[in-house]
Amino acid sequence: IQNLPVRMPAFIVPLEFNDEQKVTQFFMVPFFGACIHEPPPPPNQTIFVSYPQGFTLTDISEPYWISGILTASLVENEVATAAYTIEMHAFERYTEE
């Protein structure tokens, strides 16, 4: 998978913040509490997102729609391992459509 436009629902696990406390890097995971209260999901269910301009995350218990360009790319850190990355273009609170 290289450069595939996607819009996916997910829960957000913040990894890094900027000086204004906006989230600049995070994992997208399929359920609330993944990597925090529960063991991390497998790499094929975890997506790494870097968003240098940052955004304000109001509630980690709520899912969000993430839109961007998906690429298969392994990212590992102490929290989890992701098999994919997304270059995020937009996000919004999840609603069923």
C-alpha positions in Angstrom: 0.0 0.0 0.0 1.5 3.3 -1.1 -0.1 6.7 -1.2 -3.7 5.5 -0.9 -6.2 8.2 0.0 -8.3 7.1 3.0 -10.9 8.2 5.6 -10.9 6.0 8.6 -12.5 6.0 12.1 -10.2 5.4 15.0 -9.3 6.2 18.6 -6.3 8.4 19.1 -3.3 7.6 21.4 -1.2 10.8 21.7 2.5 10.4 21.5 4.0 13.9 21.1 2.8 17.4 21.8 4.1 20.9 20.7 4.6 23.9 23.0 0.9 24.7 22.8 0.0 21.2 24.0 -1.4 20.3 20.5 -1.0 16.7 19.4 1.7 16.4 16.7 2.2 12.6 16.6 -0.2 9.8 17.5 -1.3 6.2 16.9 -4.7 5.4 15.4 -6.1 2.3 17.2 -9.4 0.4 16.8 -10.6 0.6 20.4 -10.5 2.9 23.4 -7.8 2.2 25.9 -5.5 0.4 23.5 -1.9 1.1 24.5 -3.0 2.8 27.7 -5.3 0.4 29.7 -4.9 -2.6 27.4 -2.0 -4.2 25.5 -1.4 -2.6 22.1 -3.3 -4.0 19.1 -1.2 -5.9 16.5 0.8 -3.7 14.1 -1.7 -4.3 11.2 -4.4 -2.6 13.4 -2.2 0.3 14.4 -1.4 3.4 12.2 1.2 6.1 13.0 0.3 9.7 12.2 2.6 12.7 12.2 0.8 16.1 12.0 3.5 18.8 12.6 1.1 21.7 12.9 -0.7 19.9 15.7 -4.4 19.8 16.7 -6.3 20.0 20.0 -7.6 16.7 21.2 -10.6 17.3 23.4 -11.4 13.7 24.5 -9.3 10.5 24.0 -12.3 8.4 24.8 -14.1 9.6 21.6 -13.4 8.2 18.1 -12.4 10.5 15.2 -12.5 10.3 11.5 -8.9 10.7 10.1 -8.4 11.6 6.4 -5.1 11.4 4.6 -2.7 9.4 2.6 -2.0 5.8 3.8 1.3 4.1 3.3 2.7 0.8 4.5 5.6 1.8 6.7 6.8 0.1 9.9 7.0 2.5 12.9 8.1 1.2 16.3 8.3 2.9 19.7 7.9 2.0 23.4 4.0 2.3 23.2 3.3 0.1 20.1 4.3 -0.9 16.6 2.4 0.3 13.6 2.5 -1.3 10.2 1.1 1.8 8.4 1.5 5.6 8.5 -1.0 8.3 7.4 -0.1 11.8 6.2 -3.1 13.4 7.8 -5.1 16.1 5.9 -8.2 16.4 8.1 -9.8 15.1 11.3 -13.2 15.4 12.8 -15.2 13.8 15.6 -16.7 10.5 14.6 -20.3 10.3 13.6 -22.1 7.4 11.9 -22.9 8.2 8.4 
